[in-house]
Amino acid sequence: MKLEQTTRDGVVVFSVKGRLDGSTAGEFEQSVLAVLENGTTRIIFDCNGLDYINSTGLRVLVMAYQRLHGREGRIAVCSLKDYIQEVFTISGYDQIFALHQDCSEALRRLRDDD
């Protein structure tokens, strides 16, 4: 997995590439926890380069959602490949996370909801 973190208009964007599974979720979780502990309330997970995700990777997203939910925070997920979006749909996570076509749309929606 390759993970890039940027900030756009006060929103932290994690760009995830490769596989997000048991062998890589720990690094991902540490990065997400670090921004949450710094007070971040808006996160976008850009999955344009994500090739695979399993329940361990999804657990990190849910953990971030749970921590932000009590703080009026928001999470958006964008740029899912069809087969990754199917995982979100089958698992019901498309009902928890706002799914967007691309990062620009996700950013616009997070800003509009302020």
C-alpha positions, 0 to 999 in steps of 0.5 A: 500500500502507498498512502499519501496525505494532503490537506485541501481547504482544511480537509485532510485527504488520504490517497490510498493506492494498492492493497488495504488489508491485514498487512497494511491496515496498521500503517493506515490506522496510525496515519488516520489516528494521528490526524484525528488526534490533531483535531481534524473533523473532515476527511476524504479517503481517495480510493482512485488507486485502491486495488483491494480492500478487506474487512481489516481495511474497512474497519479503519474507515469505520473507526474514523467514522465513529470517532468523528461522528461524536464530534460532528465530523464528516468523512467522504470516500471517493473514486472507487473502482466498480468492484471496490464500490460493490464491497461497500454496497454488499457490506452496507457501508454505502449507507454509512459513508458518502460515496463520490465520483471524485475528490473534487466532488467530495471536497465540494460536498464537505465544504457545502455541509459546513 
